[in-house]
Amino acid sequence: MSGIYIHIPFCKQACHYCDFHFSTSLKHQTSLVDALVKELELRRDSFLAVSETVDTVYFGGGTPSILPVSELDRILESIRKNYRLHADAEITLECNPDDLVGSNGRTYCNDLIQLGFNRLSLGIQSFQDADLKLMNRAHDANMAFDALKNSTDFFKNISVDLIYGIPGSESADLERALQYFIDYSIPHISAYALTVEHKTALEKLIAKGEIPAPDEAALEQQFLLVRNTLREAGYDHYEISNFGKPNFHSRHNSSYWSGKPYLGIGPSAHSYLGNTRLWNISNNVLYVKALAAENLPSTSEKLSTYDRHNEFVMTQLRLEKGISLSAYETDFGLEAKAVLLKQAKKYLAVNQLEMSDTHLKISEKGLFFADGIAADFFLDASDGILNENA
């Protein structure tokens, strides 16, 4: 499995919590799409060297649904022309609810189906107008319901984003939101704790005392509410922030977590090709200028064994199945495995980890602390444990 990620760096307005690369100006929209198409052409050979087929395509951002259908068509046609797109490929478009309302929203959904999109990811975030206003979202609760109705009329494979732990929010509101998704038969839900990222509007508002900081105890309580509610409704909690009905897990994101190659196209996009990480410049104008001159505006690095080890531990411990002990030993050796198991003892003792004959995984008690636990297993060159030439 391998995928292509397309970063569309445009938004109608800036969400207070977002630290992704985007612009609220559409001035360079057409030239940006020209550049995306050109980058797809120039990246073809390096991608095909590590992967024969493309199994998933994901349009993220930013707000990809801000683009007209004609521009989305141009990008998809370039992918089909330059890459071997699997006949059963998962092709996802991230959408904001305000782009899917009313009759225009229904027309847009139908057009997306005709282009070949078979999965939508909707940034609902909340059904409470006060929460949406606090986050500076471009839609309100009524738009969210309208978008759900329109999208479910056209698409079977839909994911929704939900944010919990919003200051002032009530668990009862979160519970109702989850029930709405269950009632709409939404097959995939991504639930994220509100995180205060550096240099965001949210960070500044909290620093000024205009908004209280997220409460850690409330975050944990609401995380468990999400988990328990969705598991009881038949969703698999297959990754810390992701819940899917059987056969509706995100194939694209699963390829990231499985260490499969992927190609990132667009300003700020990252790629992973044969143990090499690449990242594009986070500047729309410079990105466009470089591609117009047929230059690739990216920096690359070869991942060390330690880099690969730490990424492996971080991603695998976020998954429901956890770390395969045999795969870990094969990739990193017996000495590293012995260190891993020794370090795990303190978490096993307090029931934050569980271990079977085959896997080491986060327990239910440890789920909310998964990233911190994983970081405790990281290794660096000073440890002298791994073979850096592996």
N, C-alpha and C positions, 0 to 999 in steps of 0.2 A: 504494500500500500504506500502510495506517495501522493503528495498534494501540491497544489498551487494556491498561494494566498495573494489576493489582489487588494492593495491598500488604497482606498478612495479617501483622500485627505480633505474632505469638505463637510461642513456642518452648517445648519441654519443659525445656530447659536451655541455658545460654549457652556456645557454642563459644568457645574461647580466642582464636581469630584474628578473630572477627567484629566489625565496627564498624557493622553495619546497625542500624536502629531496630527494636527488638522488646521484648517483655515476657514473662516466664515465668509471669505470672499471667493466668489465663483469666477473671478476675472480670468483666470488661466485654465478654466475647465476643459475647453476643447484641446488646447495644447498639452494639457496634462494627460488626457486620454491618448493623444498622439504618442506621447512619451511612454506610456504604459505599453502600448502596442509595439513600439520599437524595442523596449526592454525585453518583452516576451520573445521577440525575434533573436535578439543578441544572446539571451540566456539559454537558448534551445540546446546547443551542443553540450554545454556543461551539465545541464540537467539530464539529458538522455544518456550521458556517460555513467550515471549512477542509478537511473530508473527507466525501465522500458515504457511504462504506462503511467498515466495520471488517473488516480482513482477518485480524487476529490478536488473540487475547486471551491474556494471560499472568498466571497467579496466582503471585506470588512472595512473598518474605518475608525474615525470619520462616520459618514452616513452614506453608504453606497446607494440607497434608494433616492438620494437627491439627484442622481443622474437620470436623464431621459433614457427611455428604452433604446433609442438608436445608439447611444454611447455604450450601453451595456452590451448591445449586440456586436459592436465593433470589437470589444475586448474578447468576448466569447469566440467570435470567429477567428481571431488571432490565435487563441488557444487551440482550437480545432485544427487550424492550418499548420501550426508549428509543433504540436505535441500529439502523442497517441492517447487520446481521451477514451477511457474505458466506456463501453456502451452503457454500463450500469453506474456510471460515476455519480457521486453525490455532489450536487451543485447548489451552493447555499448563497443567499443574499441577505445581509443584515438590513433591517428596515426599521425606521422610526414609525410609530403609530400614526403620526400626522400625515405621513405619505400614503396611507392606506385607507383613508376615510371617504365615505360617500361613494357616489358613482364613479368618480375619478379613481378612487382606490380599487374598486372592482375591475375597472378597465386595466389598471396597472397590473393587478394580480394575473389577469387573463393574459396580458402581454408577456409577463414573466414566464408563464407556463409555455407559451409559444416559443420563447427563446431557448427553453431547455432547463430553466431553473426548476428544481424539484424539492427544494427545502428553503424555508424562511426562518430567520432568527429575528424575533421582535423585541425591541428594547422597551418593554412595558415599564419595568422598574417598580411601579407602585400604582394602586388604584385610588390613592388619597391625593386630592388636589394640593393639600398643604405640603405633602412630601415632594410632589413634582415641582412645586414652586420653589421649595428650599433647594432642590437640586438643579434648578433652572432648566428643566426639561421643556421642550417645545410643544408638548401635548398635554391635555388634561385627561381626567378619568373617562369622560364620555368618548373621547377620541380612542382611548385604549380599548374600550368595549366595541366600538365600531370597527376598529382594525382587527380585533379578534374574530368578529363575525365575518368580515370580508375574507380574511385570510383562510379561515377554516372552510369556507365555501369552495375554495380553489385548491388548497394544499392539504395533503394528509400528513406530511412530515414538517412539523413546525416546532421550533424551540422558542421559549420566551426567557427573557432576562428578568430577574427579580432582585431587588436590593433590600436587605434587612439591616436592622440596627440604626435606622435613621433617627436622629435626635427628636424626641417627642412622639415617635410612633408607638403604637400599642400592639401587643401581641395579637389581640383580637382582630386588628386590621390585617395583620400578616396572615392569620388563619383564614380570613375571608378571601384574601387574594389567592391563596393556594386552592381554596375550594372553587373559585371561579375557573382556574386553569383545569382543575379536575373535571368540572362540569362541561367545559368546552372540549374535553378529550384531547388536551394538548399533550403530545407524547414525550416531550423533552423540556426540562426546566433547568436553567442555570441560575443558581441562587448565590449571591455574593454579599459578604459583609461590607458595609460602607467603610471604605478605607480612606484615610486622610493622606493623600499623596503630596509630596513636596512641590511647592510653587503653584499649587492650584488655588482657585478662588475659595474653595472650602477651607483650606488651611488658613488663609488670610482672615476669613470670617470668624473662625474659631479663635485665632490669635487676638482679634479685636473684641472678643466676647459677645459677638452678635449671634452666634450659634454655639450651643454646648458641644463638646467633643463626644463622639460615640462612647457609650458606656460598655466596658468590657464584659461585665456580668450580663447585661441585657443582650449583647451580641451572642454570647454563648447560649443563653436561654432560647433566643430566637433561632439560632442555628439548629438546636436540638428539636425545636418545634417544626422547622422545615423538614428535617430528616425523618422524624417520626410520622408526620402527616403524610408525606409522599411515599414512604415505604409501605404504610398501611393501605395506600391507594394503588399499590402494585408497581411502583417505580423502583428500578434498581439504583441504588446510590453507588454508582460505579466509579466516581471520582469526587474528591472533597466537595467541589462546588456544582457537581452535575448529577442530574437524576433523569433516567430515561426508562421508558417502557421497553420490554424486550424487543430487540430488532430496531430500536430507535436511538441507540447511543450515537453520539456524534462521531462519524467515521473520520472526519477531517481532524478534529482535535485528538482523537485516539491515535492518529499517526504521529502527532507531535510527541505524545506521552510514550509511544512505543519506540522512539528513536529512529523513525523512518525518515528518509530524505524528503525535504519540501523546499519549494521555491517561493520566495517572497518578492513580489513585484510592486513597485511604487515607492514614494518617498518614505523613509524610516522603516521599510519592510526588511525583515530578516530572512535568511535562507540557511538551510543546513544540508550540505552536499558532501557526502563521503568524509565525515569528520572535520569538515571545514565550515566555519560559520562566516556568513557574509551579512553586512548590514548597509543599507542605502542611506544616503545623506537625508537629513530631516529638514529639507528646505525645498519648497515646491519650485521656486524660480530656478535655483541651481540644478535641481533634478531635471527640469525641462530642458535647460540649456545644454546640459551634458548629453542627454539622449539625442537632442537635435544634431549634435556633432558626432553621434554614434559612439559615445564614450559611456562606460558603465560607472555611475556615480556611487561606488561602494568601497568599503574597506573589508578586509577578510583576515581571518586568523585560523590557524590549524589548532584544533582543540588538543590539549595534552591529555594523557591518560587520567590525570587528576580531574581535569575539567569534565571528561566523560563520566568518570566515577560519580562525581558530585551531582551532575545532572541526572544520572541514572537513579541514584538514591532519592533525590528530591521528587522526581516524577513518579517512580514506582510506589513510594510510600503514600502518595496522594491517591493512588488507585485502590479500589476495593480489594483486589487480589493481593496487593503488596509486592514485596520483593521475592522473586523466585531465587531460592538459595543456590540452585544448580546453575542458573544463568549468571548469577553474581560470581560464583566460583570460576566458571568458564571465562568470563570477561576480565576478572581482576585477581584471581589466584587464591590459593589456600590461606596465605598469610593475611591478606586483606579480609577474607571471610572470618578468620579467627578474631581479628580486631573488631569487626562488625558485631559478632555474636557477644563478645565481651562487653562492648559498649551498650548492647541491647539489654543487658541484665538489669540495669537500674530501672528501665522502663517496663520490663516484664514484671519486676517486683511490685510496681505500683499499678499494674494492669492497664498501662497506656499502650503497650504492645502485646501482640499475641504471636505465638510461633507454633507451626506445625512441622511435620517432617520435611515439607517442601517449601514453605513460605514464611516470611516475617512480615507482619502487617500491623497497621494501626488498629487498636481496639476502639470500640465505641467511646470509651472514656477518654481516649487520646485524640480523637478526631479533630477537635477544635484547636489542638496544639500541634497538628501534624507538621507544619513547616518548621517550627522550632525544633521538634524532635529530629526531623531529617537533617537539619543543619548541624546537629551534634554528631552526625556520622560523617561529615565532610572530612576529606583528607587533603593535605597539600604536600609539596615536594619535600618539605623539611621532615616529614614523617618517614621518608625513605622506604615506603612499603610497596608502592606500585612500580611496575616496569614502564618507564616513560617512553620506551621505544615500541611498546605494544601497539 
